[in-house]
Amino acid sequence: MLIDTVRLIVGCALPWALGAALMVALRLLSRSAQTTDQVAWTIGCGWFVGAFALTLWMRVLSLFGIPFSLSSIGIPLGFVTIALIVFVMRREPGARWREAVRGGLRELGGGELTGWRRAVWLVICLWLALRSLLLLLDVATMPLYPWDAWIQWATKARVWFELGRIVPFERSEGWFNAAGGAWFDAAPNYPATVPLWQVWTDVVLGRWDDSLMNVPWWLLAIAFIFAIYAVLRRAGYDPLGALVGTWLVSSLPLANVHVALAGYADLPMAAYYALAALAVWQWTEERTIANGVLACVLAIACLTVKTPGIVWTMTLVPAVVLTVFPRRGGQILTLTLAIALVALLALARIDAVVLGYRLHLDFAPPWFGMLESLFLLGNWHLLWYAAVAMAVVGWREIVGPKIAPLSVMIAAGLLFLFVVFAFTNARVWVTDQTTVNRATLHLAPLLSIWVLIVFEAWLRRLRNPALVPAATSA
């Protein structure tokens, strides 16, 4: 038990340290400005960058026929991490790093707070810690949960772990024709990122363990907490307000379920998409090389988590268009939307299949099922009520120059979900309340953060009516 714990700690710390070191080195190379949210943002996004880099290296090893092992995976990544740390330490004087660490600890510890605000801060921190501990116990003791986790994701992890390399999965026809050269499961076309996390965890343990191999889901949730806190601090919240907002986002019921019953790719899809959108939004405010590279890396990672990641990544483009073309961005987006609607109607006429969804012209949105899922069931608390309320009272902030890039990404994501549920065979999933909630989870964390950002801007305008944001061309 002790040996497993040590192995897991080291194995989980390696990609996290690698990702954080990559982010710091990139920021130093691009000479980005220091911000108060930098430490929390580096810790949070560092895990996602490092976890993605880990899977890229495993793909390279498999491409060159090098078997997966602690030495083939861990030693090169360890050397790269150490080299990056040495580079970072030499690039900046030690006194500056000590001050940065002290400032980061003060920031993460709520050092600015006193009195009752400090007490509330500690209570929320204790709640988050206790909830995280309970989720870790669920992950570590719960056998692999059935359905998709069994038949779509862990199948690949088991085969790749046993063979020590990535081998192809095919549908039934290709599997028969391969004559033993391919493997079969329920979703052979799904990307490899999530199963490779499980493979690495089992390589670290030295055995197949269908419970502990899901620890990356818990780490993802912890890292996401830091990233949310950083974003809300950057949006203008004080430490207590940012922590309250972080607690609200991290306590989404269905998100917690996907941590406890780990093995599905929907929560990783939601987290990577949210961070990619936030990184793009950060780039629209501070157009540095570091922000641009981070946004590109997270967007590419979206493509490798789940098949719908292709479309979710496309929803990031409107914000880029709006930023690069500030005068004509609205016209370009309007024209693009019109072309997309025409293409949708054309595809529906020929009964096409796109990303596994069958398009047809029978427009019959399952309104009651969508209403029940979003507003009546307990999967989202009051998120969708809050989103509607903020869309009504905070419309000036939504179309203002600061929040508009993030708003158009939210709008594109909502449009994507509506098209899927209104025009494709996915409407069946709405009526029986199955996959509809998992698909909505992809957008829910980002939508929650957007609501909090708009709310803070709205409160700021109420306190100072002179701060009325000017509308953009969006």
C-alpha positions in Angstrom: 0.0 0.0 0.0 2.8 2.4 0.9 4.7 1.6 -2.2 1.7 2.1 -4.4 1.1 5.5 -2.7 4.7 6.6 -3.3 4.6 5.4 -6.9 1.3 7.2 -7.6 2.6 10.5 -6.0 5.7 10.4 -8.1 3.9 9.3 -11.3 1.3 12.0 -10.9 3.7 14.7 -9.9 5.9 14.3 -13.0 3.6 15.4 -15.7 2.2 18.1 -13.4 5.7 19.5 -12.8 6.5 19.2 -16.5 3.4 21.3 -17.5 4.0 24.0 -14.9 7.7 24.3 -15.9 6.7 24.5 -19.6 4.2 27.3 -18.8 6.8 29.3 -16.7 9.5 28.9 -19.3 7.1 30.0 -22.1 6.1 33.1 -20.1 9.7 34.0 -19.5 10.7 33.6 -23.1 7.8 35.8 -24.2 8.5 38.3 -21.5 4.9 38.3 -20.3 3.8 40.7 -17.6 3.5 39.3 -14.0 -0.1 39.1 -12.7 -1.6 38.3 -9.4 -3.3 35.2 -10.8 -0.1 33.7 -12.3 0.7 31.2 -9.6 -2.8 29.7 -9.4 -3.1 29.7 -13.2 0.3 28.0 -13.6 -0.6 25.3 -11.1 -4.0 24.7 -12.6 -3.2 24.8 -16.3 0.1 23.1 -15.6 -1.5 19.8 -15.0 -3.5 19.9 -18.2 -0.5 20.9 -20.3 1.7 18.2 -18.6 -1.0 15.5 -19.0 -1.3 16.3 -22.7 2.5 16.4 -23.1 2.7 13.0 -21.5 0.3 11.5 -24.0 2.2 13.1 -26.9 5.4 11.4 -25.7 3.7 8.1 -25.4 2.4 8.4 -28.9 6.0 9.1 -30.1 7.3 6.0 -28.3 4.6 3.9 -29.8 5.3 5.3 -33.3 9.0 4.2 -33.0 8.2 0.9 -31.5 9.6 1.6 -28.0 7.6 -0.3 -25.3 5.8 1.7 -22.6 7.7 1.5 -19.3 8.8 3.6 -16.4 12.2 4.2 -17.9 11.0 4.9 -21.5 8.3 7.3 -20.4 9.4 8.7 -17.0 13.2 9.3 -17.5 13.0 11.5 -20.6 10.1 13.5 -19.2 12.0 13.8 -15.9 15.1 15.1 -17.7 13.1 17.6 -19.6 11.4 18.8 -16.4 14.7 19.3 -14.7 16.2 21.1 -17.7 13.2 23.5 -17.7 13.5 24.1 -14.0 17.3 24.9 -14.4 16.6 27.2 -17.3 13.9 29.0 -15.3 16.0 29.4 -12.2 19.0 30.7 -14.2 16.8 33.1 -16.2 15.6 35.0 -13.1 17.5 35.8 -9.9 16.7 33.7 -6.8 15.4 36.7 -4.9 12.7 37.2 -7.4 11.6 33.6 -7.3 11.5 33.7 -3.5 9.3 36.8 -3.7 7.1 35.1 -6.3 6.6 32.0 -4.1 5.8 34.1 -1.1 3.3 36.2 -3.1 1.8 33.1 -4.5 1.3 31.5 -1.1 -0.2 34.7 0.2 -2.6 34.8 -2.7 -3.6 31.1 -2.4 -3.9 31.5 1.4 -6.1 34.5 1.3 -3.5 36.6 3.0 -5.4 39.8 2.3 -8.4 38.7 4.3 -9.1 39.5 8.0 -12.0 39.0 10.4 -15.1 37.2 9.3 -13.9 37.1 5.7 -10.9 35.1 6.8 -13.2 32.7 8.7 -15.4 32.2 5.7 -12.4 31.6 3.5 -11.1 28.9 5.9 -14.5 27.2 6.0 -14.8 27.1 2.2 -11.2 25.8 2.0 -12.1 23.1 4.5 -15.2 22.2 2.6 -13.3 21.9 -0.7 -10.6 19.8 1.0 -13.1 17.4 2.6 -15.1 17.0 -0.6 -11.9 16.4 -2.5 -10.9 13.7 0.0 -14.2 12.0 -0.3 -13.9 12.0 -4.1 -10.4 10.5 -3.8 -11.7 7.7 -1.7 -14.4 7.0 -4.3 -11.9 7.0 -7.1 -9.4 4.8 -5.3 -12.0 2.2 -4.1 -14.6 2.1 -6.8 -14.1 -0.5 -9.5 -14.3 0.7 -13.1 -17.8 2.0 -13.7 -19.9 0.2 -16.4 -21.1 1.4 -19.8 -18.9 3.7 -21.8 -16.0 3.5 -19.3 -16.0 -0.3 -19.8 -16.7 -0.6 -23.5 -15.1 2.5 -25.1 -12.2 3.8 -23.0 -10.7 1.2 -20.7 -10.7 -1.4 -23.4 -8.0 0.6 -25.2 -6.1 1.2 -22.0 -6.1 -2.5 -21.1 -4.8 -3.6 -24.5 -2.2 -0.9 -24.8 -0.9 -1.5 -21.3 -0.6 -5.3 -21.8 1.1 -4.9 -25.2 3.2 -1.9 -24.2 2.2 0.2 -27.3 -0.7 1.7 -29.1 -2.4 -0.7 -31.5 -5.3 0.1 -33.8 -8.9 -0.5 -32.9 -11.4 -1.1 -35.8 -15.1 -1.5 -36.3 -16.4 -5.0 -36.8 -15.8 -5.2 -40.5 -12.2 -3.9 -40.3 -11.6 -6.1 -37.3 -12.6 -9.2 -39.3 -10.5 -8.1 -42.3 -7.4 -7.4 -40.1 -7.0 -11.1 -39.3 -5.7 -10.4 -35.8 -3.9 -7.2 -36.7 -6.5 -4.9 -35.0 -8.7 -4.8 -31.9 -12.4 -4.1 -31.4 -14.5 -2.1 -29.0 -17.7 0.0 -29.0 -15.9 3.2 -30.2 -12.7 2.3 -32.1 -12.5 5.8 -33.6 -12.3 7.6 -30.3 -9.0 9.5 -29.5 -6.3 8.1 -27.4 -5.6 10.8 -24.8 -7.8 9.5 -22.0 -6.8 5.8 -22.2 -3.2 6.8 -22.3 -3.6 8.5 -18.9 -4.9 5.2 -17.6 -2.0 3.3 -19.2 0.6 5.6 -17.6 -1.0 5.2 -14.1 -0.9 1.4 -14.5 2.7 1.6 -15.8 3.6 3.5 -12.6 1.9 1.0 -10.4 3.5 -1.9 -12.4 0.1 -3.7 -12.7 -3.4 -3.3 -14.1 -5.6 -1.7 -11.5 -9.0 -0.6 -12.8 -9.6 1.6 -9.7 -6.3 3.5 -9.2 -5.8 4.0 -12.9 -8.6 6.6 -12.7 -6.7 8.9 -10.3 -6.1 11.4 -13.2 -9.8 12.3 -13.0 -9.4 13.4 -9.4 -6.2 15.3 -10.3 -8.0 17.0 -13.1 -10.7 18.2 -10.7 -8.0 19.5 -8.2 -6.1 21.3 -11.0 -9.3 22.8 -12.4 -10.1 24.4 -9.0 -6.8 26.3 -9.1 -7.4 27.4 -12.7 -11.0 28.6 -11.9 -9.7 30.6 -9.0 -7.0 32.3 -11.1 -9.6 33.2 -13.8 -12.0 34.8 -11.3 -9.1 36.7 -9.7 -8.1 38.0 -13.1 -11.8 39.0 -13.8 -11.7 41.3 -10.8 -12.9 39.3 -7.8 -11.2 39.6 -4.4 -9.8 36.4 -2.9 -13.0 35.5 -1.0 -15.2 36.2 -4.0 -13.0 34.2 -6.2 -13.0 31.3 -3.8 -16.8 31.4 -3.5 -17.1 31.3 -7.3 -14.6 28.5 -7.5 -16.7 26.5 -5.0 -19.8 27.1 -7.0 -18.3 25.9 -10.3 -16.5 22.9 -8.7 -19.6 21.8 -6.9 -21.7 21.1 -10.1 -23.4 17.8 -9.2 -22.8 16.0 -12.5 -19.2 17.1 -12.6 -18.6 15.6 -9.2 -20.3 12.4 -10.3 -17.9 12.2 -13.2 -15.0 12.4 -10.8 -16.4 9.8 -8.4 -17.3 7.4 -11.2 -14.2 8.1 -13.2 -13.5 6.6 -16.6 -15.6 8.7 -18.9 -14.1 11.4 -21.2 -16.8 14.0 -20.7 -15.3 15.7 -17.7 -11.8 15.9 -19.4 -13.5 17.3 -22.5 -15.3 19.9 -20.4 -12.2 21.0 -18.5 -9.9 21.2 -21.6 -12.6 23.1 -23.5 -13.2 25.6 -20.7 -9.5 26.2 -20.2 -9.0 26.5 -24.0 -11.8 29.1 -24.2 -10.4 31.0 -21.2 -6.9 30.9 -22.6 -8.3 32.4 -25.9 -10.1 35.0 -23.9 -6.9 35.8 -22.0 -5.1 36.1 -25.3 -7.7 38.6 -26.6 -6.8 40.9 -23.6 -3.1 40.3 -23.6 -1.9 39.2 -27.0 1.4 37.7 -26.0 3.2 34.7 -27.4 2.8 32.8 -24.2 -1.0 33.3 -24.1 -1.3 32.4 -27.8 0.8 29.2 -27.5 -1.1 28.1 -24.4 -4.5 28.7 -26.2 -3.3 26.7 -29.2 -2.0 23.8 -27.1 -5.2 23.5 -25.1 -7.3 23.8 -28.3 -5.3 21.0 -29.9 -5.7 18.9 -26.7 -9.5 19.3 -27.1 -9.2 17.5 -30.4 -7.6 14.5 -28.8 -9.9 14.0 -25.9 -13.2 13.2 -27.6 -14.6 13.3 -31.1 -17.0 16.3 -30.4 -13.8 18.2 -29.5 -13.5 19.0 -33.2 -16.7 21.1 -33.0 -15.9 22.5 -29.6 -12.6 23.7 -30.8 -14.3 25.4 -33.8 -16.5 27.4 -31.3 -13.3 29.2 -30.2 -12.8 30.7 -33.6 -15.4 33.5 -33.3 -13.5 35.1 -30.4 -10.3 35.1 -32.5 -12.2 36.6 -35.5 -13.7 39.3 -33.2 -10.3 40.2 -31.9 -8.3 40.1 -35.1 -10.9 42.0 -37.0 -12.4 44.5 -34.5 -14.3 46.5 -37.1 -15.6 43.8 -39.4 -15.6 40.9 -37.0 -19.4 41.0 -36.5 -20.0 41.0 -40.2 -17.6 38.1 -40.7 -19.3 36.1 -38.0 -22.8 36.9 -39.3 -21.8 35.7 -42.8 -20.2 32.6 -41.4 -23.3 31.8 -39.5 -25.4 32.2 -42.6 -23.1 29.9 -44.6 -23.2 27.3 -41.7 -27.0 27.3 -41.6 -27.2 26.8 -45.4 -24.7 24.0 -45.2 -26.7 22.5 -42.3 -29.9 22.5 -44.4 -28.1 21.0 -47.4 -26.6 18.2 -45.2 -30.0 17.6 -43.7 -31.5 17.2 -47.1 -29.2 14.4 -48.1 -29.5 12.6 -44.8 -25.7 12.9 -44.0 -23.9 11.4 -41.0 -21.4 13.8 -39.4 -19.3 12.7 -36.4 -21.7 9.8 -35.8 -24.8 12.0 -35.8 -27.4 11.6 -38.5 -28.7 15.0 -39.8 -32.2 15.3 -41.2 -34.6 18.1 -41.9 -37.2 17.0 -39.3 -37.0 20.0 -37.0 -38.6 18.8 -33.8 -36.6 19.9 -30.8 -37.5 18.0 -27.6 -38.4 21.1 -25.7 -39.8 19.4 -22.6 -36.8 17.1 -22.3 -34.4 20.0 -22.6 -36.4 22.0 -20.1 -36.5 19.1 -17.7 -32.8 18.5 -18.0 -31.6 22.1 -17.6 -34.1 23.6 -15.2 -35.9 20.8 -13.3 -33.4 18.1 -12.5 -30.6 18.4 -10.0 -27.6 18.1 -12.3 -26.8 21.8 -12.5 -28.2 23.4 -9.3 -29.4 26.8 -10.5 -26.8 27.3 -13.2 -29.3 27.7 -16.1 -31.5 30.0 -14.1 -28.4 32.1 -13.3 -27.4 32.1 -17.0 -30.8 33.4 -18.1 -30.8 36.0 -15.4 -27.4 37.3 -16.3 -28.2 37.4 -20.0 -31.2 39.7 -19.1 -29.6 42.1 -16.5 -26.0 42.0 -17.7 -26.5 42.4 -21.5 -24.4 45.5 -21.5 -21.5 43.6 -20.0 -22.0 40.7 -22.3 -21.6 42.7 -25.4 -18.9 45.0 -23.9 -15.4 44.9 -25.4 -13.9 42.9 -22.5 -16.4 40.1 -22.2 -17.7 40.0 -25.8 -15.0 37.5 -27.0 -15.9 35.1 -24.3 -19.6 35.7 -24.9 -19.4 34.7 -28.6 -17.7 31.4 -27.6 -20.6 30.7 -25.2 -23.1 31.6 -27.9 -21.4 29.3 -30.4 -21.3 26.4 -27.8 -25.1 26.9 -27.1 -25.8 26.9 -30.8 -23.8 23.7 -31.2 -25.8 21.9 -28.5 -29.1 23.2 -29.9 -28.3 22.0 -33.5 -27.2 18.6 -32.2 -30.4 18.1 -30.1 -32.8 19.7 -32.7 -31.5 18.4 -36.0 -29.9 15.0 -35.3 -30.8 11.6 -33.9 -29.4 12.8 -30.6 -32.9 14.1 -29.7 -33.6 10.5 -28.4 -31.0 11.1 -25.7 -32.9 14.2 -24.6 -36.2 12.4 -24.2 -34.7 9.5 -22.1 -32.3 11.8 -20.2 -29.2 9.9 -20.9 -26.4 11.4 -23.0 -28.0 14.8 -23.0 -26.5 15.7 -19.6 -23.1 14.4 -20.5 -23.1 16.5 -23.7 -24.2 19.5 -21.7 -21.4 18.9 -19.2 -19.0 19.9 -22.0 -20.2 23.5 -21.8 -21.4 23.8 -18.2 -18.1 24.7 -16.4 -17.3 27.4 -18.9 -20.9 28.7 -18.8 -20.6 28.8 -15.0 -17.4 30.8 -15.1 -19.0 33.2 -17.7 -22.0 33.8 -15.5 -19.6 34.7 -12.6 -17.5 37.0 -14.8 -20.6 38.8 -16.1 -22.0 39.1 -12.6 -18.8 40.7 -11.3 -18.8 43.2 -14.2 -22.4 44.0 -13.6 -21.8 44.6 -9.8 -18.9 46.9 -10.7 -21.2 48.9 -13.0 -23.8 49.2 -10.3 -21.2 50.5 -7.9 -19.9 53.0 -10.5 -22.6 53.8 -13.1 -20.0 55.7 -15.2 -18.4 52.4 -16.1 -20.8 51.5 -18.8 -19.1 49.2 -21.3 -19.3 50.2 -25.0 -21.0 47.6 -27.2 -18.8 45.9 -29.8 -19.7 44.9 -33.3 -20.6 41.4 -32.0 
